[in-house]
Structures are given as C-alpha cells and as structure tokens.
C-alpha cells in the first residue's frame, strides 16, 4: 500500500485522532495500536502526502542524534569542566529509539531497515589550539562513560585525512586540528520510516488516513473532543494527539487547555548546500560536526554530511539559518502574528529582548551571498569550489518560548510534551533532537495520557517487547546497554 494515494473516510467518531502525518504521529499510532489493537484511529494530514514537513529527508540533517558528534550537547563551564550529562541523556534516548526500530524490523513492520537507517561514522572536527584543547577535554570526559568508550580522538593530520580526506585538502600546513570519530553512527531517513509506519497503520482494522485535510478547530465535548475540519465535517474523539511539527502550537491554542497557555513560538528556517560534483560526493563518508558560531541557535551547528536518500548518496553542508514568519514550510506568512495571544505576549516579548544576538545572527545569515556560504564551507573543506554546490531550502523549526518566573519568558531549544490534566489531549512542541528521540518523547505522552494502562500488566508486557530498555537507566547499566544495543544493531543490519 502506498500512503501517498490513500484517502480514508473522514468524520464520525474515533477513539484516537492523530493530527499530522509525521514521525511523532506515526510512532505514537504504531505503539498505541500494538498496546490496544481494538482502538479506532483517524490520521489527519493537511498535505497531499505524509512526511512532507520536518520528517521529510531533505528538510532535516538525517543525523541519528546520539550525541556522538554534536559539540553543543557537551558545554564547557568557566572553569574548563565539560558537562556530558545532556549528551548521555540524548545517547540513551536514541538507543531506546533504535531498540524500537529493531522491534519493528523483527515484526516485519519495516521490511528493509536499510531503507531508512544506515551506518555512517559520526565525527567532531575543530581547528585552532583552543578548540583543539576543548575537543581533547571533551573526549577525556566522554570516554569515561560506556556510552562513548568507542570514541576515537586524534590531532594527527594523516589520521584525519584517512577518516575524511576533504577536511585536510588545501588546508595550510601546520594548522592545529583535532577530530573525534565513532564508527557506529547512523544516517536516518525519517521520511521513509514515517511512510512505512503509516502504511502499516492503514493496513490495520480501524485505522483511516485522510490527506489534504486541515483541522480548523479543536473543542471540548462532554466525553472528549470535537475536531472540526475545514470544509464542515468533524470527528468526535476520546484522545487527540497534535503531531503537527511547527504547526502544533496554533492547534494547541485552538484546544484552549490551560496547560497550553503562555507558550509561544520562534520560527527559524534552514538551508543546505548540496554538492553537485559526484566525484567529491564519493570521497566523503561521514557526518562531520563543528562548533556553532557565536549567537547561533543549536540547530545551526555546521556539519558536512553524507546522506543517502532514495538509495542515492549525497553530500550536504549547513545548515544556514534564516528567518521566515511561517511555522511550517508550507505555512502562511501570518503564522507568527496569529500565534501571538494575550497569554503569551509578555513571554514572547521577553524572549525577544533577551535574544538579540540570535536576532542579529539571523539577520546576518539572511544577507549572505552564495560565496559567503561557500566561504563557511571552506572552513571545513578548503578546496570547495562555488560551482560544485547549490542551495536548497530545508524545513522550518519552531523553537519554544515559555513562561519564566525570573525573565517573564525564555527561548528553549529542546522538545516539550504538553498534555491536558485529564490526559485526553497532548502535543509535542520544539525541535532538536526531535525525531531521533521520538520513542522517548512518545513514552512521555503515554505516561501523561494513559497512566492507568501503562501500569497494567498487559501494557507492561507489550512495552517490554517494543522498548526493552523502558524503565532501565542505560547510562548506568552497561550490560543492558551493550546487550540491547547489539540486538538492535543486528536486527537493523548495523
């Protein structure tokens, strides 16, 4: 079945309504249907196909974010100490996601794991003596944890050239370089995975998919929710999940739940340079992350990435941040303005006041010419020629703005689960690391919205099969980390 062409019946009643056809809805739908096969489910997607916004392969970096290469996950304090706690948490969450993917492969829900996940080494790369010292300290701190003990470190030019030859070609001799490398990194096509999960869902009894269908209203009823659709029809539902990426905030506001008050959104657009020279593409085989520019948002950490999309290998560099008032790539220029409400006006103004460096950074990014962007690329790949690269637009990301007791409002760069007090409606706000930690995020949704069922013996047994690390602390349990990781890698062909 090809969900690009499915258009199920719409309207009436459903136990569950999933708004948005992306990785979050696909993951939640798959888990819920496994936990309770009797549930009826309606998936509502505004576009003609699923996985066309943040989950689309060209709209994200495709990195299986496991904190192996992302330097912004390991901050250095004023005394020079490296904090790896965030990196450890993200690594554990990605491992949990891989375990679930392994279960999908074992069940035949995804027939060919290589269609969405492939091995791809993850590297961190820096230049300059101070950055070299930082990377050395970071490696020393990380290798003490079993999560990162396979990470290699070098300052040797020949070794770096062997890992990623483009990084050293044309570079001035004698420059201080440093790199780390983890062989067990991944390149992930979240769009392909999303389509396969939704194909699976619509093949099951009681699941319908409606494409080209927009939600106009979400209102409480006596026993749940009434989801009003543009065009006049509606769906009555006991549980509603808003998995609409950047479009989640306006829909959350339509629901009127008190837990959604005070949230605002700051949209950031992205762009990538894509290499047109296949000879260059063939010579690079890694995801190489560097340090972010001062004032840059975390999702703008520069990286030179091998990607495999539709079986074709590509090479991307970026992202270059920009500004658009749209909350979705296919959204409206009025999205940001319409999202300003009396309850979030003060937090949004406060966040704007406190993030002027970010605003200036985005202004500067928007002013860049093609040569300016290629100059940034040449910091990674000195021999890069302008004519070998072309610019593409990636997806929109909406960063969370939330109330803050001290500063009135603050800009957040993570992902947050919001749920009504009775658990009948939930959504996910924010961006990175997002899709890579989808399973951990959806487990939070289940805990908030289905607490009694999650405590039942039946659901516990099902969860133990789907997510075998659920309830374990993989940052402390080395044996479980290695055992479960090894089983998932075998099932996924990694």
KAUR-V82388 format. One record per pair of residues at least 12 apart in sequence whose C-alpha atoms are under 8 Angstrom apart, sorted by sequence separation. I is the first residue (numbers start at 0). J is the second residue. If there is no record, write none. Layout:
BEGIN
[[I;J] [I;J]]
END
This chain:
BEGIN
[[28;40] [73;85] [138;150] [214;226] [215;227] [216;228] [223;235] [224;236] [288;300] [289;301] [303;315] [304;316] [324;336] [373;385] [398;410] [399;411] [415;427] [416;428] [72;85] [73;86] [214;227] [215;228] [223;236] [224;237] [288;301] [289;302] [303;316] [398;411] [399;412] [414;427] [415;428] [72;86] [138;152] [214;228] [215;229] [223;237] [224;238] [248;262] [288;302] [302;316] [303;317] [398;412] [399;413] [414;428] [415;429] [213;228] [214;229] [222;237] [223;238] [224;239] [248;263] [287;302] [288;303] [301;316] [302;317] [370;385] [398;413] [399;414] [414;429] [468;483] [212;228] [213;229] [248;264] [286;302] [287;303] [301;317] [302;318] [369;385] [413;429] [414;430] [467;483] [135;152] [212;229] [286;303] [287;304] [300;317] [301;318] [412;429] [413;430] [414;431] [159;177] [285;303] [286;304] [299;317] [300;318] [411;429] [412;430] [413;431] [414;432] [426;444] [67;86] [159;178] [285;304] [286;305] [299;318] [412;431] [413;432] [414;433] [425;444] [66;86] [156;176] [284;304] [285;305] [298;318] [299;319] [413;433] [65;86] [66;87] [154;175] [155;176] [245;266] [284;305] [299;320] [20;42] [154;176] [155;177] [283;305] [15;38] [17;40] [19;42] [20;43] [66;89] [67;90] [131;154] [154;177] [425;448] [14;38] [15;39] [16;40] [17;41] [18;42] [19;43] [20;44] [65;89] [66;90] [153;177] [154;178] [416;440] [424;448] [14;39] [15;40] [16;41] [17;42] [18;43] [19;44] [64;89] [65;90] [152;177] [153;178] [280;305] [422;447] [423;448] [13;39] [14;40] [15;41] [16;42] [17;43] [18;44] [19;45] [64;90] [65;91] [152;178] [153;179] [418;444] [422;448] [13;40] [16;43] [65;92] [152;179] [416;443] [421;448] [422;449] [13;41] [21;49] [22;50] [65;93] [151;179] [152;180] [416;444] [20;49] [21;50] [64;93] [65;94] [150;179] [151;180] [399;428] [418;447] [19;49] [20;50] [21;51] [63;93] [150;180] [151;181] [398;428] [399;429] [418;448] [21;52] [150;181] [281;312] [283;314] [397;428] [398;429] [9;41] [21;53] [22;54] [149;181] [150;182] [280;312] [397;429] [398;430] [21;54] [149;182] [217;250] [280;313] [396;429] [397;430] [216;250] [280;314] [396;430] [218;253] [219;254] [217;253] [218;254] [216;253] [217;254] [218;255] [216;254] [274;313] [322;361] [273;313] [274;314] [321;361] [322;362] [138;179] [273;314] [274;315] [320;361] [321;362] [135;177] [273;315] [134;177] [272;315] [273;316] [321;364] [322;365] [3;47] [4;48] [131;175] [134;178] [271;315] [272;316] [320;364] [321;365] [3;48] [131;176] [134;179] [271;316] [272;317] [319;364] [320;365] [2;48] [3;49] [131;177] [271;317] [272;318] [2;49] [127;174] [128;175] [130;177] [270;317] [271;318] [126;174] [127;175] [128;176] [270;318] [271;319] [126;175] [127;176] [269;318] [270;319] [126;176] [269;319] [270;320] [350;400] [125;176] [126;177] [269;320] [270;321] [124;176] [125;177] [268;320] [269;321] [68;121] [70;123] [124;177] [125;178] [267;320] [268;321] [319;372] [347;400] [67;121] [68;122] [69;123] [124;178] [267;321] [268;322] [346;400] [347;401] [67;122] [68;123] [81;136] [123;178] [124;179] [267;322] [268;323] [346;401] [67;123] [81;137] [90;146] [122;178] [123;179] [266;322] [267;323] [346;402] [353;409] [354;410] [83;140] [122;179] [123;180] [266;323] [346;403] [349;406] [83;141] [122;180] [266;324] [343;401] [349;407] [350;408] [81;140] [87;146] [121;180] [122;181] [266;325] [317;376] [343;402] [349;408] [350;409] [120;180] [121;181] [266;326] [316;376] [348;408] [349;409] [350;410] [120;181] [121;182] [296;357] [346;407] [347;408] [120;182] [121;183] [294;356] [295;357] [345;407] [346;408] [347;409] [119;182] [120;183] [121;184] [294;357] [345;408] [346;409] [73;137] [118;182] [119;183] [120;184] [121;185] [118;183] [119;184] [120;185] [295;360] [118;184] [119;185] [294;360] [295;361] [328;394] [118;185] [119;186] [327;394] [328;395] [117;185] [118;186] [327;395] [116;185] [117;186] [266;335] [326;395] [327;396] [116;186] [117;187] [265;335] [325;395] [326;396] [116;187] [264;335] [326;397] [115;187] [116;188] [115;188] [114;188] [115;189] [264;338] [115;190] [263;338] [115;191] [263;339] [303;379] [114;191] [115;192] [114;192] [67;147] [246;326] [262;342] [263;343] [245;326] [246;327] [261;342] [262;343] [263;344] [245;327] [260;342] [261;343] [67;150] [109;192] [244;327] [260;343] [261;344] [263;346] [264;347] [262;346] [263;347] [261;346] [109;195] [108;195] [109;196] [108;196] [249;338] [248;338] [108;199] [68;179] [276;387] [68;180] [275;387] [276;388] [67;180] [274;387] [275;388] [67;181] [274;388] [275;389] [273;388] [274;389] [297;412] [272;388] [273;389] [296;412] [67;184] [165;282] [272;389] [273;390] [164;282] [165;283] [272;390] [273;391] [65;184] [163;282] [164;283] [186;305] [188;307] [271;390] [272;391] [163;283] [186;306] [188;308] [270;390] [271;391] [63;184] [163;284] [186;307] [270;391] [271;392] [63;185] [163;285] [270;392] [271;393] [62;185] [63;186] [269;392] [270;393] [62;186] [63;187] [269;393] [270;394] [61;186] [62;187] [268;393] [269;394] [61;187] [268;394] [269;395] [61;188] [268;395] [61;189] [267;395] [268;396] [266;395] [267;396] [266;396] [267;397] [266;397] [267;398] [56;188] [265;397] [266;398] [55;188] [56;189] [264;397] [265;398] [298;431] [55;189] [56;190] [264;398] [265;399] [297;431] [54;189] [55;190] [56;191] [264;399] [265;400] [54;190] [55;191] [263;399] [264;400] [262;399] [263;400] [262;400] [263;401] [51;190] [54;193] [262;401] [50;190] [261;401] [262;402] [261;402] [50;193] [49;193] [50;194] [49;194] [245;395] [245;396] [244;396] [245;397] [259;417] [258;417] [259;418] [258;418] [49;210] [258;419] [48;210] [257;419] [258;420] [47;210] [48;211] [122;285] [124;287] [256;419] [42;206] [44;208] [46;210] [47;211] [120;284] [121;285] [122;286] [123;287] [124;288] [125;289] [39;204] [40;205] [41;206] [42;207] [43;208] [44;209] [45;210] [46;211] [119;284] [120;285] [121;286] [122;287] [123;288] [124;289] [125;290] [39;205] [40;206] [41;207] [42;208] [43;209] [44;210] [45;211] [46;212] [119;285] [120;286] [121;287] [122;288] [123;289] [22;189] [26;193] [29;196] [38;205] [39;206] [40;207] [41;208] [42;209] [43;210] [44;211] [45;212] [119;286] [121;288] [22;190] [25;193] [32;200] [37;205] [41;209] [44;212] [45;213] [21;190] [43;212] [44;213] [45;214] [22;192] [26;196] [43;213] [22;193] [25;196] [29;200] [43;214] [21;193] [25;197] [28;200] [20;193] [251;426] [20;197] [247;426] [247;427] [248;428] [247;428] [241;424] [244;427] [245;428] [238;422] [239;423] [240;424] [241;425] [242;426] [244;428] [245;429] [238;423] [239;424] [240;425] [241;426] [242;427] [244;429] [119;305] [237;423] [238;424] [239;425] [240;426] [241;427] [53;244] [2;194] [52;244] [2;197] [114;309] [2;198] [18;214] [114;310] [1;198] [0;198] [9;207] [8;207] [7;207] [8;208] [9;209] [223;423] [6;207] [7;208] [8;209] [0;202] [6;208] [7;209] [5;208] [6;209] [7;210] [5;209] [6;210] [5;210] [169;380] [170;381] [168;380] [169;381] [170;382] [166;379] [167;380] [168;381] [169;382] [165;379] [166;380] [167;381] [168;382] [165;380] [166;381] [24;240] [165;381] [24;241] [165;382] [24;242] [70;288] [23;242] [68;287] [69;288] [70;289] [71;290] [16;236] [68;288] [69;289] [70;290] [71;291] [13;234] [15;236] [18;239] [21;242] [10;232] [11;233] [12;234] [13;235] [14;236] [15;237] [16;238] [17;239] [18;240] [19;241] [20;242] [21;243] [9;232] [10;233] [11;234] [12;235] [13;236] [14;237] [15;238] [16;239] [17;240] [18;241] [19;242] [20;243] [21;244] [9;233] [10;234] [11;235] [12;236] [13;237] [14;238] [15;239] [16;240] [17;241] [18;242] [19;243] [62;286] [9;234] [10;235] [15;240] [17;242] [18;243] [19;244] [71;297] [71;300] [69;300] [60;304] [61;306] [189;434] [56;308] [52;327] [52;328] [52;329] [183;493] [146;474] [145;474] [144;474] [145;477] [58;392] [59;393] [146;480] [58;393] [59;394] [57;393] [58;394] [57;394] [58;395] [96;435] [99;438] [96;436] [53;394] [95;436] [96;437] [52;394] [53;395] [93;435] [96;438] [52;395] [53;396] [89;432] [92;435] [93;436] [95;438] [96;439] [92;436] [95;439] [92;438] [89;436] [92;439] [102;464] [103;465] [102;465] [102;466] [99;465] [98;465] [99;466] [64;432] [98;466] [98;467] [65;435] [98;468] [64;435] [95;466] [63;435] [64;436] [95;467] [62;435] [95;468] [95;469] [116;491] [117;492] [118;493] [117;493] [113;491] [112;491] [113;492] [54;434] [112;492] [91;473] [91;474] [98;483] [101;486] [102;487] [105;490] [88;474] [98;484] [101;487] [104;490] [87;474] [97;484] [100;487] [101;488] [104;491] [98;486] [102;490] [98;487] [101;490] [94;484] [97;487] [101;491] [97;488] [100;491] [23;434] [26;437] [22;434] [26;438] [23;437] [27;441] [22;437] [26;441] [23;441] [34;457] [34;458] [34;461] [33;461] [34;462]]
END
